[in-house]
Amino acid sequence: MDASAKGRPSIRIAGARDSEAIARLFRFVRTECLPFLPTLHTPEEDAEYFSGLVSASAVFVAGLRGEVVAFVAHRDGWLEHLYVHPLHQRRSIGGALLARAMESNGELMLWVFQRNVAAIAFYERAGFRLVRVTDGLANEEREPDALYTWQRPAHHENGRK
């Protein structure tokens, strides 16, 4: 019996078949949790984008009873996306997905919208540190954002530096 059958999401690498579910989840979470963001793309454009992302990045999905409820995408030291369905937030799913990205990278950078205070608190609890804030004029949404970074702690032999 897999974790999903027990009521816990199972985490796996995303495949091409997952890209449409990921695109739908992305759009739904942004609409529900980030209503201040403009809708810039059609559902078809989202599907095309996420199809390319799944083939070009490391993408993991969390599935529950056959449904994708969360996903994370990272590439080249960047956390590109981390989205969790609102009904499944605050259940350690995002943390488990973030841990997968952190395991694969010694350093991660990410952009987060300044108004997304829940995400900022989540990333800060995970050890991310603020690098800079912007007025948003350089991003597609024209929404003030912030750049965060995380580095894997250095391990010291025998407890010495």
C-alpha positions in Angstrom: 0.0 0.0 0.0 1.5 3.3 -1.0 1.5 6.5 1.1 -1.4 8.0 -1.0 -3.6 5.0 -0.1 -3.0 5.7 3.6 -4.1 9.3 3.3 -0.6 10.7 3.0 0.6 12.1 -0.3 3.2 10.2 -2.2 6.0 12.2 -3.7 7.5 11.2 -7.1 9.3 12.7 -10.1 6.8 14.3 -12.4 6.4 12.8 -15.9 5.0 14.3 -19.1 1.5 13.1 -18.2 1.6 15.3 -15.1 2.1 18.6 -16.9 -1.6 19.4 -17.4 -2.4 18.6 -13.8 0.5 20.8 -12.7 -0.7 23.7 -14.9 -4.2 23.4 -13.5 -2.9 23.4 -9.9 -0.7 26.4 -10.6 -3.6 28.4 -12.0 -5.9 27.3 -9.1 -3.5 28.1 -6.3 -2.6 31.5 -7.8 -6.3 32.4 -8.2 -7.2 31.2 -4.6 -4.1 32.3 -2.7 -2.7 35.1 -4.7 -5.7 37.0 -5.9 -3.7 40.2 -6.2 -1.8 38.8 -9.2 -3.1 39.5 -12.7 -4.0 36.6 -15.0 -1.4 36.9 -17.8 -1.8 33.6 -19.7 -4.5 31.3 -20.9 -4.9 27.8 -19.5 -3.4 26.6 -22.8 -0.3 28.7 -22.4 0.1 27.5 -18.9 -0.1 23.9 -20.1 2.5 24.5 -22.8 4.8 26.2 -20.3 4.5 23.4 -17.7 5.0 20.8 -20.4 8.4 22.4 -21.2 9.2 22.8 -17.5 8.6 19.2 -16.7 11.0 18.2 -19.4 13.7 20.8 -18.6 13.7 20.9 -14.8 13.6 18.6 -11.8 9.9 18.5 -11.0 8.4 16.5 -8.1 4.7 16.1 -7.5 2.8 15.1 -4.4 -0.2 12.9 -5.2 -3.1 11.9 -3.1 -5.6 9.3 -4.3 -4.5 9.9 -7.9 -4.7 13.7 -7.8 -1.7 16.0 -7.9 -2.0 18.2 -4.8 1.4 20.0 -4.9 4.5 20.3 -7.0 8.0 21.8 -6.8 10.3 22.6 -9.7 14.0 23.5 -9.4 16.9 23.9 -11.8 20.4 25.1 -11.7 20.3 26.3 -8.1 16.9 28.0 -8.5 13.6 27.1 -6.9 11.3 27.9 -9.8 7.9 26.9 -8.4 6.4 25.5 -5.2 2.6 25.3 -5.1 0.4 23.4 -2.8 -3.4 23.1 -3.1 -5.0 25.3 -0.4 -6.8 22.3 1.2 -3.4 20.6 1.6 -1.4 23.5 2.9 0.1 23.4 6.4 0.3 19.6 6.3 4.1 19.3 5.7 3.6 18.6 2.0 5.4 21.8 0.9 8.2 21.1 3.4 8.7 17.6 2.0 8.8 19.0 -1.6 11.2 21.8 -0.6 13.4 19.2 1.1 13.6 17.3 -2.2 14.9 20.4 -3.9 17.3 21.2 -1.1 18.7 17.6 -1.2 19.7 18.2 -4.8 21.2 21.6 -4.5 23.9 23.1 -2.2 22.4 26.5 -2.8 18.9 27.6 -3.9 17.7 31.0 -4.9 14.0 32.0 -5.3 11.8 34.9 -6.0 8.6 35.4 -3.9 6.0 38.2 -4.1 6.3 40.5 -1.1 2.5 40.2 -0.5 2.8 36.5 -0.2 3.6 36.7 3.5 2.7 33.0 4.2 5.3 31.8 1.6 7.9 34.2 3.0 7.4 32.9 6.5 7.6 29.3 5.2 10.9 29.9 3.3 12.4 31.8 6.3 11.6 28.9 8.6 13.4 26.6 6.1 16.5 28.8 6.4 16.2 31.1 3.4 17.5 34.6 3.9 16.4 37.8 2.2 18.9 39.1 -0.4 16.9 42.1 -1.8 13.5 43.5 -2.6 12.3 45.0 -5.8 9.5 47.3 -6.9 8.3 44.5 -9.3 8.9 46.5 -12.5 11.2 43.7 -13.8 8.7 40.9 -13.4 5.9 40.0 -15.7 3.2 40.6 -13.0 4.6 44.0 -12.1 4.3 43.0 -8.5 6.9 43.9 -5.8 8.9 40.8 -5.1 11.9 39.6 -3.0 14.9 37.5 -3.8 15.8 34.8 -1.2 18.7 32.4 -0.9 19.5 29.3 1.0 22.8 27.5 1.4 23.3 24.0 2.7 25.2 24.3 6.1 28.8 23.2 5.9 29.6 20.0 7.7 32.6 20.1 9.9 34.8 17.0 10.6 34.9 16.0 14.3 32.9 19.1 15.2 35.8 21.4 14.2 35.9 24.1 11.7 
